[in-house]
Amino acid sequence: MAEYDDLDYDEGGDLVKQLRKQLKEMSSALKERDEMLEEYMTQTRTEQIGESLTEMGYNAKIASFVPDDVEDEDDLAAWLKEYGEVFGAQPAEQEQSTEEASTVDEAAALMSAVEEGGIDPTVGQSLEQKIQNASTPEELAAILKG
């Protein structure tokens, strides 16, 4: 016990001061690391939710408003069902206008008629479209000759 007589426990001694300094430095480094980890986890979660929203047909910007208790896609779907209209959110499939749907139907009918040999696929195309769709110089020359 004689070897410890040099330390002054009331004043802390040099060893205790150094240990307290190291403890303070390590505590601040740990706090900084925890803050960085939290920031990374928040960013990663927002990106993952944004990807899920995009896959579901919603705008990915809604991800920043999704609460922390939403953990998986099922929870996300339930949350969107309950709160989605607050953000004006609708799946992309529902946003398709009837005009676009009728255009798709007309194109499908035209393709079907062309396959059956009922009509010429170039009928109804403008001259500009025919020129742009020409794939060989011979086709282009035939179009320009009329």
TADA-V197262 format. One record per residue. N is the residue number from 1. PSI is psi in whole degrees, 0 to 359 (none if undefined). D_FIRST is the distance of its C-alpha to the first C-alpha in Angstrom with 2 decimals. Layout:
n->N psi->PSI d_first->D_FIRST
n->N psi->PSI d_first->D_FIRST
This chain:
n->1 psi->349 d_first->0.00
n->2 psi->332 d_first->3.76
n->3 psi->339 d_first->5.44
n->4 psi->1 d_first->5.72
n->5 psi->340 d_first->7.09
n->6 psi->335 d_first->10.25
n->7 psi->137 d_first->11.22
n->8 psi->102 d_first->13.58
n->9 psi->335 d_first->13.83
n->10 psi->320 d_first->17.08
n->11 psi->351 d_first->18.91
n->12 psi->332 d_first->17.63
n->13 psi->167 d_first->16.52
n->14 psi->321 d_first->18.38
n->15 psi->315 d_first->16.83
n->16 psi->321 d_first->17.76
n->17 psi->318 d_first->21.17
n->18 psi->320 d_first->21.84
n->19 psi->320 d_first->21.08
n->20 psi->321 d_first->23.38
n->21 psi->315 d_first->25.99
n->22 psi->319 d_first->25.97
n->23 psi->318 d_first->26.25
n->24 psi->317 d_first->29.17
n->25 psi->316 d_first->30.87
n->26 psi->324 d_first->30.60
n->27 psi->317 d_first->31.91
n->28 psi->323 d_first->34.87
n->29 psi->319 d_first->35.62
n->30 psi->319 d_first->35.61
n->31 psi->316 d_first->37.87
n->32 psi->317 d_first->40.23
n->33 psi->319 d_first->40.42
n->34 psi->320 d_first->41.19
n->35 psi->318 d_first->43.96
n->36 psi->319 d_first->45.45
n->37 psi->317 d_first->45.41
n->38 psi->317 d_first->47.10
n->39 psi->316 d_first->49.73
n->40 psi->315 d_first->50.41
n->41 psi->321 d_first->50.74
n->42 psi->314 d_first->53.11
n->43 psi->316 d_first->55.22
n->44 psi->317 d_first->55.40
n->45 psi->316 d_first->56.41
n->46 psi->318 d_first->59.10
n->47 psi->318 d_first->60.47
n->48 psi->318 d_first->60.58
n->49 psi->322 d_first->62.35
n->50 psi->318 d_first->64.70
n->51 psi->319 d_first->65.61
n->52 psi->318 d_first->66.24
n->53 psi->318 d_first->68.42
n->54 psi->316 d_first->70.38
n->55 psi->327 d_first->70.94
n->56 psi->351 d_first->72.19
n->57 psi->15 d_first->74.58
n->58 psi->166 d_first->72.87
n->59 psi->130 d_first->71.78
n->60 psi->343 d_first->68.19
n->61 psi->342 d_first->67.49
n->62 psi->340 d_first->67.21
n->63 psi->327 d_first->63.81
n->64 psi->347 d_first->62.01
n->65 psi->353 d_first->63.28
n->66 psi->129 d_first->62.33
n->67 psi->162 d_first->59.61
n->68 psi->337 d_first->56.25
n->69 psi->354 d_first->57.16
n->70 psi->113 d_first->59.83
n->71 psi->329 d_first->58.17
n->72 psi->182 d_first->61.01
n->73 psi->329 d_first->64.70
n->74 psi->316 d_first->65.91
n->75 psi->320 d_first->63.96
n->76 psi->316 d_first->65.28
n->77 psi->318 d_first->68.85
n->78 psi->319 d_first->68.53
n->79 psi->318 d_first->67.10
n->80 psi->322 d_first->69.96
n->81 psi->322 d_first->72.50
n->82 psi->316 d_first->71.24
n->83 psi->358 d_first->70.44
n->84 psi->322 d_first->72.19
n->85 psi->340 d_first->75.28
n->86 psi->324 d_first->73.23
n->87 psi->3 d_first->72.67
n->88 psi->24 d_first->76.22
n->89 psi->133 d_first->74.84
n->90 psi->147 d_first->77.21
n->91 psi->151 d_first->76.98
n->92 psi->326 d_first->78.78
n->93 psi->325 d_first->81.34
n->94 psi->338 d_first->82.45
n->95 psi->351 d_first->82.87
n->96 psi->128 d_first->85.54
n->97 psi->162 d_first->88.79
n->98 psi->332 d_first->92.02
n->99 psi->317 d_first->93.60
n->100 psi->320 d_first->91.10
n->101 psi->318 d_first->91.65
n->102 psi->326 d_first->95.42
n->103 psi->318 d_first->95.09
n->104 psi->318 d_first->93.09
n->105 psi->318 d_first->95.74
n->106 psi->319 d_first->98.54
n->107 psi->321 d_first->96.83
n->108 psi->319 d_first->96.39
n->109 psi->319 d_first->100.05
n->110 psi->317 d_first->101.13
n->111 psi->319 d_first->99.06
n->112 psi->317 d_first->100.62
n->113 psi->322 d_first->104.11
n->114 psi->317 d_first->103.50
n->115 psi->325 d_first->102.30
n->116 psi->354 d_first->105.44
n->117 psi->15 d_first->107.58
n->118 psi->328 d_first->109.02
n->119 psi->161 d_first->108.34
n->120 psi->128 d_first->107.56
n->121 psi->343 d_first->103.90
n->122 psi->352 d_first->104.87
n->123 psi->130 d_first->107.24
n->124 psi->349 d_first->105.88
n->125 psi->145 d_first->103.55
n->126 psi->162 d_first->104.19
n->127 psi->322 d_first->105.23
n->128 psi->317 d_first->101.91
n->129 psi->319 d_first->99.97
n->130 psi->318 d_first->102.21
n->131 psi->317 d_first->101.61
n->132 psi->329 d_first->97.84
n->133 psi->352 d_first->97.82
n->134 psi->131 d_first->99.93
n->135 psi->346 d_first->97.93
n->136 psi->158 d_first->100.44
n->137 psi->328 d_first->102.89
n->138 psi->318 d_first->105.77
n->139 psi->317 d_first->104.70
n->140 psi->317 d_first->104.45
n->141 psi->321 d_first->107.91
n->142 psi->322 d_first->109.36
n->143 psi->316 d_first->107.94
n->144 psi->330 d_first->109.28
n->145 psi->335 d_first->112.75
n->146 psi->none d_first->112.86
